[in-house]
Amino acid sequence: MKTGLFFGSFNPIHLGHLVIAEYMATRTDLDEVWLVVSPQNPLKKKKSLANNFDRLHLVRLATEDNPKLKVSDIEFKLPIPSYTVDTLTFLREKHPNREFALIMGGDNLCSLPKWKNYEILLRDYPIYVYNRPNYGDCPLKEHPAIHFFDAPLMDISATFIRESIKKRLSIRYLVPPKVYAEILQSGMYR
């Protein structure tokens, strides 16, 4: 089975994340996509992150009715900060019969050389890149491990959603209905 790994803070998960995950799960050779909730990305600041388990809960709510999308908390069990190469090593040991591929945006492809042991990622895993505006000229774009896809993109960011919540502005239609209801009910991000 070929599994795409879509890593993210998902702080919170929004429709843009889900459109990409669904596209990769249904329009590529992947059998399924795992949304891997990261406790802390080493290249991002932790201060704006909601509680790990709250974010995980929101991702589960968002994907519970889609059999091709799974949610993983694997990085919760690993040392922090999380490094993709370490997570993949752990997953390969735990699931030896599964083939893993990375899913990332073109902006992440450009920063890949900053990642821990990025050469191993390029050597051992296919990388499925969804195009993003203004990120087409990365030096790695010609690497044989890199595969580009024109997934539909939505100009939505988790930062915009969090700021909207703080200002008590509507986020309806930016997040799935169950996520919207949970954020409103819990007071998360206020």
Backbone as CSV, one residue per row, in Angstrom:
resi,resn,N_x,N_y,N_z,CA_x,CA_y,CA_z,C_x,C_y,C_z
1,MET,0.840,-1.179,0.000,0.000,0.000,0.000,0.885,1.243,0.000
2,LYS,0.511,2.222,-0.799,1.284,3.465,-0.894,0.554,4.563,-0.126
3,THR,1.248,5.097,0.866,0.665,6.074,1.779,1.380,7.408,1.658
4,GLY,0.613,8.447,1.413,1.158,9.795,1.405,1.108,10.374,2.800
5,LEU,2.180,11.021,3.203,2.255,11.635,4.525,2.213,13.153,4.360
6,PHE,1.158,13.740,4.878,0.950,15.184,4.803,1.149,15.723,6.218
7,PHE,2.353,16.236,6.481,2.712,16.737,7.804,2.206,18.162,7.967
8,GLY,1.833,18.508,9.193,1.440,19.885,9.436,1.097,20.148,10.881
9,SER,1.109,21.414,11.217,0.658,21.824,12.547,-0.860,21.759,12.604
10,PHE,-1.509,22.010,11.470,-2.968,22.018,11.392,-3.522,22.833,12.566
11,ASN,-3.181,24.121,12.546,-3.415,24.992,13.705,-4.318,26.177,13.381
12,PRO,-5.587,25.960,12.992,-6.316,24.700,12.881,-6.329,24.174,11.447
13,ILE,-6.820,22.943,11.319,-7.032,22.387,9.985,-8.101,23.230,9.289
14,HIS,-7.933,23.422,7.985,-8.919,24.211,7.235,-9.169,23.546,5.882
15,LEU,-10.085,24.133,5.130,-10.486,23.536,3.860,-9.337,23.446,2.867
16,GLY,-8.390,24.367,2.922,-7.229,24.293,2.029,-6.428,23.025,2.253
17,HIS,-6.219,22.651,3.522,-5.521,21.387,3.831,-6.295,20.200,3.271
18,LEU,-7.606,20.221,3.479,-8.429,19.074,3.086,-8.528,18.919,1.572
19,VAL,-8.565,20.025,0.856,-8.594,19.963,-0.613,-7.322,19.286,-1.126
20,ILE,-6.176,19.665,-0.565,-4.908,19.062,-0.990,-4.866,17.578,-0.630
21,ALA,-5.252,17.237,0.595,-5.234,15.833,1.021,-6.153,14.984,0.144
22,GLU,-7.340,15.481,-0.127,-8.294,14.749,-0.967,-7.767,14.591,-2.388
23,TYR,-7.188,15.646,-2.930,-6.618,15.583,-4.272,-5.543,14.493,-4.328
24,MET,-4.625,14.515,-3.384,-3.536,13.540,-3.385,-4.050,12.115,-3.179
25,ALA,-5.080,11.960,-2.375,-5.623,10.622,-2.096,-6.430,10.060,-3.257
26,THR,-6.971,10.917,-4.116,-7.871,10.428,-5.160,-7.385,10.659,-6.585
27,ARG,-6.352,11.481,-6.768,-5.921,11.811,-8.129,-4.448,11.518,-8.386
28,THR,-3.847,10.735,-7.498,-2.463,10.290,-7.696,-2.450,8.777,-7.494
29,ASP,-1.272,8.189,-7.485,-1.169,6.746,-7.266,-1.164,6.369,-5.783
30,LEU,-1.411,7.322,-4.907,-1.475,7.017,-3.473,-2.772,6.292,-3.150
31,ASP,-2.689,5.328,-2.244,-3.878,4.606,-1.802,-4.607,5.355,-0.693
32,GLU,-3.848,6.113,0.070,-4.429,6.878,1.176,-3.458,7.990,1.555
33,VAL,-3.965,8.933,2.341,-3.141,10.023,2.860,-3.315,10.065,4.366
34,TRP,-2.182,10.113,5.060,-2.194,10.304,6.512,-1.873,11.757,6.795
35,LEU,-2.726,12.414,7.553,-2.444,13.768,8.019,-1.703,13.617,9.336
36,VAL,-0.426,13.954,9.328,0.440,13.765,10.489,0.494,15.085,11.261
37,VAL,-0.144,15.085,12.421,-0.188,16.288,13.240,1.147,16.417,13.973
38,SER,1.836,17.524,13.716,3.167,17.750,14.290,3.065,18.573,15.571
39,PRO,3.677,18.071,16.666,3.657,18.854,17.896,4.457,20.140,17.772
40,GLN,5.596,20.071,17.087,6.382,21.285,16.867,7.271,21.114,15.656
41,ASN,7.065,21.969,14.691,7.920,22.032,13.521,9.179,22.799,13.925
42,PRO,10.375,22.226,13.720,11.593,22.917,14.133,11.810,24.264,13.440
43,LEU,11.131,24.496,12.326,11.309,25.754,11.603,10.222,26.780,11.928
44,LYS,9.322,26.453,12.887,8.247,27.377,13.258,8.274,27.646,14.754
45,LYS,7.705,28.788,15.146,7.623,29.137,16.559,6.461,28.394,17.209
46,LYS,6.674,27.947,18.441,5.665,27.164,19.143,4.590,28.025,19.804
47,LYS,4.865,29.298,20.057,3.984,30.104,20.889,2.542,30.188,20.387
48,SER,2.316,30.114,19.091,0.959,30.256,18.574,0.228,28.928,18.417
49,LEU,0.868,27.821,18.813,0.246,26.511,18.648,-0.805,26.240,19.719
50,ALA,-1.954,25.755,19.277,-2.948,25.263,20.225,-2.442,23.942,20.792
51,ASN,-3.077,23.473,21.831,-2.736,22.197,22.449,-2.692,21.088,21.399
52,ASN,-1.677,20.222,21.505,-1.504,19.126,20.543,-2.769,18.296,20.374
53,PHE,-3.378,17.908,21.483,-4.526,17.013,21.416,-5.780,17.723,20.918
54,ASP,-5.869,19.035,21.134,-6.982,19.799,20.557,-6.855,19.841,19.038
55,ARG,-5.641,20.080,18.553,-5.430,20.114,17.098,-5.691,18.741,16.491
56,LEU,-5.219,17.694,17.164,-5.456,16.328,16.702,-6.954,16.043,16.630
57,HIS,-7.684,16.455,17.654,-9.138,16.260,17.697,-9.812,16.954,16.511
58,LEU,-9.394,18.175,16.205,-9.987,18.898,15.079,-9.715,18.192,13.749
59,VAL,-8.507,17.656,13.590,-8.176,16.946,12.347,-9.025,15.671,12.247
60,ARG,-9.215,14.988,13.354,-10.071,13.797,13.339,-11.508,14.157,12.976
61,LEU,-12.024,15.232,13.553,-13.374,15.680,13.204,-13.482,15.975,11.710
62,ALA,-12.464,16.618,11.172,-12.482,17.042,9.769,-12.430,15.874,8.787
63,THR,-11.852,14.755,9.206,-11.602,13.655,8.255,-12.389,12.385,8.565
64,GLU,-13.168,12.370,9.638,-13.774,11.118,10.108,-14.687,10.441,9.092
65,ASP,-15.204,11.158,8.140,-16.112,10.540,7.161,-15.411,10.216,5.837
66,ASN,-14.084,10.280,5.802,-13.351,10.024,4.565,-12.410,8.830,4.758
67,PRO,-12.745,7.680,4.164,-11.921,6.484,4.364,-10.522,6.567,3.753
68,LYS,-10.272,7.506,2.859,-8.949,7.632,2.249,-8.024,8.550,3.038
69,LEU,-8.574,9.251,4.031,-7.773,10.144,4.864,-7.720,9.596,6.275
70,LYS,-6.509,9.441,6.784,-6.285,8.955,8.150,-5.559,10.043,8.930
71,VAL,-5.640,9.970,10.236,-4.980,10.945,11.099,-3.924,10.218,11.913
72,SER,-2.743,10.812,12.005,-1.654,10.188,12.748,-1.127,11.132,13.826
73,ASP,-0.944,10.558,15.013,-0.317,11.294,16.117,1.085,10.737,16.393
74,ILE,1.679,10.096,15.408,2.958,9.418,15.575,4.025,10.347,16.144
75,GLU,4.022,11.602,15.746,5.064,12.520,16.223,4.871,12.903,17.692
76,PHE,3.709,12.639,18.261,3.489,12.890,19.688,4.334,11.936,20.529
77,LYS,4.710,10.811,19.927,5.450,9.768,20.642,6.961,9.869,20.423
78,LEU,7.376,10.828,19.634,8.789,10.983,19.283,9.356,12.239,19.939
79,PRO,10.691,12.337,20.025,11.293,13.533,20.630,10.888,14.813,19.890
80,ILE,10.801,15.895,20.653,10.457,17.206,20.104,11.712,18.060,20.114
81,PRO,11.983,18.829,19.050,11.149,19.003,17.876,11.175,17.788,16.962
82,SER,10.147,17.698,16.129,9.997,16.567,15.218,10.818,16.813,13.958
83,TYR,11.539,15.796,13.550,12.267,15.855,12.284,11.685,14.784,11.379
84,THR,11.309,15.180,10.178,10.639,14.281,9.242,11.433,13.009,9.009
85,VAL,12.732,13.122,8.867,13.553,11.937,8.600,13.450,10.931,9.750
86,ASP,13.378,11.407,10.995,13.245,10.507,12.145,11.867,9.863,12.178
87,THR,10.850,10.636,11.868,9.489,10.094,11.826,9.377,9.009,10.760
88,LEU,9.952,9.256,9.601,9.896,8.270,8.523,10.668,7.005,8.878
89,THR,11.789,7.134,9.547,12.547,5.960,9.994,11.689,5.123,10.934
90,PHE,11.027,5.779,11.869,10.154,5.092,12.819,8.981,4.421,12.092
91,LEU,8.345,5.129,11.174,7.199,4.572,10.448,7.599,3.384,9.583
92,ARG,8.766,3.469,8.970,9.243,2.362,8.132,9.465,1.091,8.961
93,GLU,9.995,1.278,10.176,10.188,0.124,11.064,8.858,-0.449,11.517
94,LYS,7.903,0.411,11.802,6.594,-0.021,12.306,5.716,-0.609,11.209
95,HIS,5.883,-0.124,9.977,5.053,-0.560,8.837,5.956,-0.967,7.669
96,PRO,6.680,-2.093,7.775,7.657,-2.459,6.738,7.044,-2.769,5.372
97,ASN,5.760,-3.104,5.313,5.125,-3.450,4.040,4.455,-2.262,3.362
98,ARG,4.592,-1.109,3.939,3.947,0.089,3.408,5.000,0.962,2.720
99,GLU,4.639,1.533,1.598,5.516,2.479,0.901,5.045,3.886,1.245
100,PHE,5.954,4.723,1.705,5.597,6.078,2.106,6.107,7.101,1.098
101,ALA,5.309,8.141,0.911,5.681,9.291,0.087,5.387,10.543,0.903
102,LEU,6.192,11.574,0.710,5.969,12.856,1.389,5.103,13.751,0.517
103,ILE,4.234,14.510,1.142,3.426,15.514,0.450,3.827,16.868,1.017
104,MET,4.148,17.798,0.131,4.517,19.136,0.608,4.225,20.175,-0.459
105,GLY,4.151,21.418,-0.023,3.965,22.528,-0.946,5.280,22.958,-1.557
106,GLY,5.188,23.660,-2.656,6.388,24.144,-3.335,7.259,25.012,-2.439
107,ASP,6.655,25.730,-1.498,7.437,26.551,-0.577,8.315,25.678,0.315
108,ASN,7.784,24.528,0.752,8.584,23.609,1.568,9.691,22.957,0.751
109,LEU,9.428,22.702,-0.520,10.468,22.125,-1.360,11.669,23.065,-1.418
110,CYS,11.408,24.354,-1.507,12.506,25.327,-1.564,13.318,25.340,-0.270
111,SER,12.666,25.049,0.857,13.392,25.066,2.135,13.908,23.680,2.530
112,LEU,13.660,22.675,1.703,14.070,21.310,2.040,15.552,21.186,2.410
113,PRO,16.470,21.883,1.764,17.880,21.760,2.155,18.170,22.183,3.607
114,LYS,17.227,22.863,4.265,17.400,23.235,5.675,16.968,22.110,6.611
115,TRP,16.299,21.084,6.081,15.773,19.999,6.898,16.899,19.046,7.300
116,LYS,16.735,18.437,8.452,17.703,17.449,8.931,17.781,16.281,7.944
117,ASN,18.975,15.952,7.513,19.244,14.820,6.616,18.329,14.802,5.389
118,TYR,18.135,15.954,4.791,17.237,16.032,3.649,17.689,15.139,2.487
119,GLU,18.974,14.863,2.410,19.483,14.003,1.332,18.887,12.598,1.442
120,ILE,18.663,12.139,2.665,18.059,10.813,2.872,16.618,10.820,2.385
121,LEU,15.907,11.899,2.641,14.527,12.013,2.158,14.493,11.920,0.636
122,LEU,15.388,12.654,-0.013,15.430,12.631,-1.478,15.852,11.266,-2.015
123,ARG,16.688,10.572,-1.282,17.185,9.269,-1.730,16.136,8.169,-1.551
124,ASP,15.399,8.236,-0.430,14.573,7.086,-0.042,13.071,7.235,-0.245
125,TYR,12.584,8.444,-0.552,11.136,8.647,-0.610,10.750,9.514,-1.805
126,PRO,9.658,9.145,-2.475,9.126,10.077,-3.471,8.514,11.269,-2.747
127,ILE,8.626,12.426,-3.342,8.081,13.641,-2.743,7.065,14.231,-3.713
128,TYR,5.822,14.295,-3.247,4.709,14.808,-4.042,4.523,16.274,-3.667
129,VAL,4.756,17.134,-4.623,4.732,18.572,-4.375,3.512,19.184,-5.054
130,TYR,2.713,19.885,-4.261,1.628,20.645,-4.871,2.158,22.045,-5.127
131,ASN,1.924,22.501,-6.343,2.451,23.793,-6.764,1.854,24.914,-5.928
132,ARG,2.687,25.883,-5.613,2.243,27.092,-4.927,2.733,28.277,-5.746
133,PRO,2.000,29.370,-5.722,2.448,30.540,-6.500,3.833,31.008,-6.046
134,ASN,4.631,31.410,-6.998,5.949,32.012,-6.754,6.986,31.050,-6.165
135,TYR,6.784,29.758,-6.284,7.770,28.810,-5.765,8.191,27.805,-6.826
136,GLY,8.139,28.172,-8.076,8.441,27.226,-9.135,9.913,27.063,-9.480
137,ASP,10.777,27.922,-8.967,12.177,27.900,-9.389,13.120,27.360,-8.319
138,CYS,12.702,26.336,-7.596,13.569,25.735,-6.579,14.655,24.912,-7.257
139,PRO,15.863,24.950,-6.722,16.944,24.162,-7.309,16.643,22.661,-7.347
140,LEU,15.815,22.173,-6.439,15.529,20.734,-6.371,14.433,20.276,-7.335
141,LYS,13.827,21.195,-8.069,12.646,20.824,-8.859,12.928,19.769,-9.929
142,GLU,14.171,19.629,-10.332,14.515,18.629,-11.351,14.950,17.290,-10.752
143,HIS,14.984,17.188,-9.443,15.428,15.949,-8.790,14.440,14.822,-9.124
144,PRO,14.948,13.602,-9.406,14.049,12.505,-9.792,13.044,12.077,-8.716
145,ALA,13.282,12.408,-7.462,12.333,12.044,-6.397,11.148,12.995,-6.334
146,ILE,11.235,14.122,-7.024,10.217,15.172,-6.930,9.176,14.985,-8.028
147,HIS,7.907,14.997,-7.617,6.778,14.861,-8.547,5.809,16.008,-8.282
148,PHE,5.525,16.801,-9.298,4.654,17.970,-9.133,3.216,17.650,-9.504
149,PHE,2.295,18.272,-8.756,0.861,18.104,-8.996,0.183,19.467,-8.908
150,ASP,-0.800,19.667,-9.772,-1.536,20.926,-9.776,-2.824,20.790,-8.973
151,ALA,-2.681,20.533,-7.705,-3.837,20.467,-6.821,-4.451,21.857,-6.728
152,PRO,-5.786,21.929,-6.643,-6.394,23.249,-6.479,-5.965,23.860,-5.151
153,LEU,-5.664,25.127,-5.177,-5.208,25.812,-3.975,-6.244,26.831,-3.528
154,MET,-6.381,26.942,-2.225,-7.262,27.950,-1.648,-6.387,28.908,-0.861
155,ASP,-6.605,30.173,-1.044,-5.791,31.172,-0.365,-6.322,31.376,1.058
156,ILE,-6.136,30.336,1.876,-6.567,30.343,3.274,-5.345,29.979,4.104
157,SER,-5.165,30.646,5.218,-4.072,30.263,6.111,-4.617,30.074,7.517
158,ALA,-3.973,29.202,8.263,-4.346,28.989,9.661,-4.134,30.275,10.455
159,THR,-3.119,31.037,10.099,-2.864,32.313,10.779,-4.056,33.251,10.604
160,PHE,-4.566,33.352,9.380,-5.742,34.196,9.107,-6.931,33.730,9.943
161,ILE,-7.116,32.429,10.032,-8.237,31.882,10.805,-8.074,32.211,12.290
162,ARG,-6.878,31.999,12.834,-6.655,32.307,14.254,-6.871,33.789,14.546
163,GLU,-6.372,34.648,13.660,-6.558,36.088,13.858,-8.035,36.468,13.778
164,SER,-8.756,35.838,12.868,-10.198,36.098,12.751,-10.927,35.697,14.032
165,ILE,-10.555,34.557,14.581,-11.191,34.091,15.820,-10.918,35.079,16.956
166,LYS,-9.674,35.525,17.071,-9.323,36.487,18.131,-10.131,37.786,18.003
167,LYS,-10.406,38.175,16.765,-11.173,39.399,16.521,-12.684,39.136,16.526
168,ARG,-13.052,37.876,16.808,-14.460,37.458,16.829,-15.145,37.650,15.473
169,LEU,-14.384,37.387,14.415,-14.915,37.427,13.053,-15.239,36.007,12.607
170,SER,-16.136,35.872,11.680,-16.586,34.557,11.236,-15.482,33.777,10.513
171,ILE,-15.430,32.484,10.805,-14.557,31.567,10.058,-15.401,30.505,9.344
172,ARG,-16.710,30.708,9.359,-17.599,29.779,8.656,-17.149,29.684,7.195
173,TYR,-17.169,28.503,6.646,-16.771,28.188,5.271,-15.261,28.187,5.056
174,LEU,-14.479,28.474,6.087,-13.024,28.352,5.981,-12.552,27.025,6.568
175,VAL,-13.346,26.473,7.466,-13.060,25.195,8.107,-14.287,24.306,7.939
176,PRO,-14.130,22.984,8.058,-15.287,22.097,7.951,-16.319,22.420,9.044
177,PRO,-17.594,22.162,8.790,-18.637,22.488,9.766,-18.399,21.922,11.169
178,LYS,-17.925,20.680,11.275,-17.690,20.090,12.597,-16.544,20.799,13.322
179,VAL,-15.529,21.221,12.574,-14.409,21.958,13.159,-14.891,23.340,13.601
180,TYR,-15.694,23.970,12.771,-16.266,25.278,13.097,-17.057,25.201,14.409
181,ALA,-17.919,24.205,14.510,-18.744,24.045,15.715,-17.873,23.791,16.944
182,GLU,-16.854,22.973,16.804,-15.986,22.652,17.941,-15.181,23.871,18.395
183,ILE,-14.681,24.652,17.457,-13.924,25.849,17.817,-14.828,26.850,18.532
184,LEU,-16.042,27.029,18.016,-16.973,27.952,18.664,-17.328,27.481,20.081
185,GLN,-17.638,26.203,20.193,-18.076,25.640,21.485,-16.961,25.648,22.516
186,SER,-15.725,25.354,22.082,-14.606,25.210,23.026,-13.938,26.544,23.377
187,GLY,-14.109,27.546,22.520,-13.423,28.815,22.741,-11.947,28.761,22.360
188,MET,-11.576,27.736,21.633,-10.186,27.588,21.204,-9.747,28.790,20.362
189,TYR,-8.505,29.170,20.500,-7.856,30.264,19.764,-8.306,31.660,20.209
190,ARG,-9.081,31.748,21.284,-9.446,33.088,21.752,-8.402,33.532,22.680
